[in-house]
Amino acid sequence: MRCIVYTKRGGMDAIEISESPTPTPGVGEVLIEVHRAGINFADLMMRQGLYSPVPPFPFTPGYEISGVVKELGKGNGGSGLIIGDRVVSLCGMGGYSEQIVTPAERCFKLPESVSFDAAAALPVTYLTAHHMLTYLGNFQQGDTILVHHAAGGVGTATAQLAKALGASKVFGTASTNKAEFVRSLGMHFIDRENEDFVEVCMRETDGLGVHHALDPVGGKHMMRSYKALRSGGRLFAFGGSAAVKGSKRSMMAALRMLLTTPKFNPFKMMNSNKAVFGVHMGTWKNEEVLKNQVYTLVEMLEDGRISPVVDKVFRFEEVAVAQQYIHDRKNRGKVLLDFSPQSK
């Protein structure tokens, strides 16, 4: 089988397509023939050596896949899976492969009405947004939300989940050329190049601020998101895109982000009644909570309350082109890799 390997820290020259033996599932595992693998911004940061935790180089990235069960390991009688099942999996790592072995408990059956595209676009972005808003954020009907990179995967997921949960308003920051797209998702567009998002959020909430701020940027940007919150509001830090300037690794950008990231004083936080959560679904340990949220999201997908926005699907041989597309901030929604055998 073929898989994509990050051979070292760096730019696109660090990516190789490698031949590897087909893995064999062990106890409690399944072998999946991958049809689609999701690309996340974290994958780009991993390649540059700016994200953790990651395996030692060389390794195969990829948190999420959709595909077909090809083989069952021992001890899977209770999983409910059979050979031929269409599934989505939050595989943790190694998803950029034609075939992958993953724990059966991380695989979820797909209804026939759900495409491989929609399924692969679901686990990371929708789970991250859902986890922040509902599990950590105690979301209440009528709440307001600020989300950055609103045209990306988590941004589009947040817009749809907010509507399903009954948010009163979602503020989305993005570049000028994505204004129409962001507005089409039902968000109040904020031009990140020409507007002060703190000022806009305050003005549009009668000076109160938002209930939830979702910040994947980091650095000094994070404190501004904190300032956009109302009393009782919650800031969710779930990325560090400020550390990435183009496809080549920039230690200067990474250092600048680290040096400008705020150090939150708990006594000041007490006075403002605000909370800060760091969120990384790849290190989340409570499997039961994760599974319940994925089941909820699959149900929402099946009944039409959410519908992942897939921008482009690239054949996996074009992985460098696909990642450059995201580096260039061209994507509107999710970008996927096609590993399906039908396309060979």
N, C-alpha and C positions, 0 to 999 in steps of 0.2 A: 504494500500500500504506500501511497504518497502522503507526506505531511509537510507542513511549513515549519521551518526551524529558525529561531533567532540564534545565530552563531556567536554573536558578541554584542556588546553595547555599541549603538551607533545609528547611522542613517539607513537608507534603503539597502545599502551594500551589506547590511547585517542579516538580510533575509535570504534564505535558501529553501528550495524545494527538495526534499530528501526522500529516498526509498527506505522503508522500514518494514520489518516483519509484521504481519497481522497479529495483534495482541490476542491473548486468550483470557477470557473472563474467569476470575477466581470466585471464591465463595462470596455470595451476596452481590455479585457484579453481573453486568450484561455487556455484550458487544453490540455496538450500534453502527450501522452504515450511515454515515453522515450525509445529509442532503444540503443543509444550510448551516453556516456558522456565523454568529454575529460578531461584528467588529465594534469594540468599545474604545473610547479615548484612552482608557487605562492600558490597552494593548500597545498603543503608540508610545506611551510613557515607559512601559516595560522595555520596549526595544531600545530606548535611549538610556536605560538604567536609572530612571527617575521615579520608579514606583516599587512599592513593597507591600506584602512579601511576594517574591518570585523565586522559582527554582534557580540553581546555578546555570549559567550559560554553558553549553547550548541547551535550549529547551523549545518546546512547542507551546505557543500561547493559545488562548481561546477559552472563554468562560462558559459559552452557551452554544448549544447545537439543537437541531431538529433532524430526525431521521427515522430509521426502521431498525427494530431489534432483529439481529442476525443470529445471536447465540446467547444462551443462558448459562451462567455459572451455577455451581452447586448451591443449594440453600435458597433458591429463588421461588420455591413453591408458594410462599406466602406473599410474594410481591404482586401477584395478579397479572404479571406480564407474560406474554407468549411470543414465540418467534413470529415475526411479521407485523407486530404492533407498531403503529406510528406513534412516536414519542417526542417530547421536548425534554431536554436535560440541562440542568445547571451543573455542568460537569466539573467546574472548578479550575481546570487547566487542561491543555492538550486538545482543545476543540478544533483547531485548524488541521484536521486530519480527515482522510477518507473513511477511516474507521477508528473507533475509540472505545476503550473499556471504561465504564463508569459505574459507581454504586447504583444498584437497582432503586434504592430509596431516593435517589436524585433524578429519577426518570418518571415522567407523567404522561399517561396516555392522552392522545389527541383525538377529539371528535373528528369525524370525516369531513365536517364542514370547515375545519380550520386548516389552512394551508401551511406548508413547511416555512414559507416566508414569514407569515404572521407569527408562527410559533417561535422561530429563532429570534425574532425581534422583541420577544416578550420578557425572558427571564431577568436580564440584568437591569434594563432601564425601567421597566414597569415595577419590578420587585423593589428596586431601590426607591422609586418615588412612593410606592404604596407603603413600604416599611417606614419611611420618614414621616409621611403624613398621618397614617392611621395607627401604627404600632407605637412609634416614638412620639408623634405629634398630637395624639388624642384629637384628631380632626373632628370639628363640629360643623354641622350645616350652617352656612353663612360665613364661614371663615374666609379670609383673604390670603393670597399667596403671591410671593415674589420668586420667580425662577429665572436664573441666568442661562445663557446659551439656549434660549427658548426654542430655537429651530432644530436643536439636536435631539438625540434619542430620549434623554430624561425629560427635556423640555416638552416634547410632544406628548410623552406619556403623562406628565403632570397635568397638561391641559385637559386630556381626556378623563383622567381620574378625578380631577377637580370638578368637572361637570357631573360625573356620575355620583360624586359624594355630596354635591350641593354647595360648592363654593360660591360666594357672592361675586368675587372678582379675582382674576389671575393677572398679575403684571409679568410680562415677559420681555427681557432685554435681549437684543440681537443687533446685528449690523443693519445699516440702512436698507440694503438691497433685499433683506428678508422680511421687511415690514408687512407686505401683503400676505405672505405665508403665515406669519405669526398671528396676524389678525384673523385669518381664515380659520384658525384653531379656536377662536373665541377668546383670545387673550388681549389685554390692553398692552399694545406694543410700546416699548420704551427704546428709543434709539440710543444704543450704548455709546455711539460716537459723538452725539450732539445734545444729549439730555442727561441731567443728573437724576439717577433713578431714586435716590433717597428723597429728593425734593418732589418728584412726581408721586411716589407712594404716599408721602405725607399729605400732599395736596388732595389726592383722590380719596383719602380716608379721613378727611376732616381733621388732620393733624394727629391722628392716633397711631398710624403705622400699620403694618401687616401682621397677621398672626404667625405666618410661616415664611421663612426665607431660605431658599435652596441655593447654595453657593458651591459650584465646582471649580471656581477660579483660584481662590486662595490669595495669599499676600495681603497687601493693604486693602484690596477689594473686600475682604471678609469683614473688616471692621465697618465698612460702609453698609454692608448688608445687615450687620448687627444694629446699626443706627436706624435702619428702615423698619425695625420691629416696633410693635406697640408693647406696652406693659403686659407681661404674660406671654410674649411672643417667643418663638423658637427659631434658632439659626441652625441649619444643617450643613456641615462642611463635608463634601463627599468627593473632592477632587482637587487638583492643583494645576489647572491648565495654564496658569501664569508662568509656570516653569518651562513651558514648551514654546519655542519660537521657531516654527518651521520643522522640516523633517530631520534636520541635523541636530545632534545633541548640543545644547548651549548651557554650559555650567554657570555662566554669568547670569542667565535668566533664572536658573534654578536657585542660585545663591541669593539673588535679589528677592525672589519669592519667599525664601526661608527667613531672610532678615526683616522683611516687612510684614510677615504674618503676626497678627496681634497676640499678645499674652493676656488672656482674660483674667481680670482680678475678681475673685469670687465675692469680695465684699461690695465692689461696685455692682456686680451682677445681682446681689441681694437687693440693693437699693432700686435697681431698675426692674426687678422681677422678670429677667430674661434668662433663657437657657441656650446652651450651645451643645450640639451633638456632633460627634465625629462618626461618620457612617462609612463602612466598608463591608459590603455583603459577602465578599470573598473570605473574610475572617469571622463571619457570624457563626456561632457555635450551636445555637439552639435549633436543631433540625426540625423539631415539631412546629415551631413558629414559622420557619421557612416554608415547610410543606403546606401548612394551612393557608399561607398567603398565596402560594403558587396555585393551589386548588381554587382559591377565590378568583384569581386573575384568569385562569382558564375558563371558569364559569362566566365571568364578565365578557371574555372574548367570544365565547360561544353564543351568548344571548345578545351580542351587539352593543353592549355598553362601552366597550373599548374596541379599537381597531388600529393596530400598530401602523404607523406611517413608515413605509419602506421606500427610501429614496432610490437606491440603486442596488443591483445584485451583480457582482463581478465573479467571473470564474476564478477559482482559487489561484490559478497560475498568474493572475493579474493582481495579486495581493499588494504589491508595491504601489500600483496605480490606485487601488482602492484606499490604501492608507494615505497616500498623498492627497487624494480627494478630500479626506477629512482634515488633514493638516492645513489645506488651503481654505478650510471653513466653507466648503461648497455644499455640504450635505444639508438636506432638509428632511430630518427624520433619520431612520436607521439605514446603515450600509451593511450588506451581507456578502458572504462568500459562498459560492455554489460549488459543492463537492459531489453533486448527484451523479451517479453512474450513467444516467440517460444522456448526459451532456458530453460525454467523452467523445 
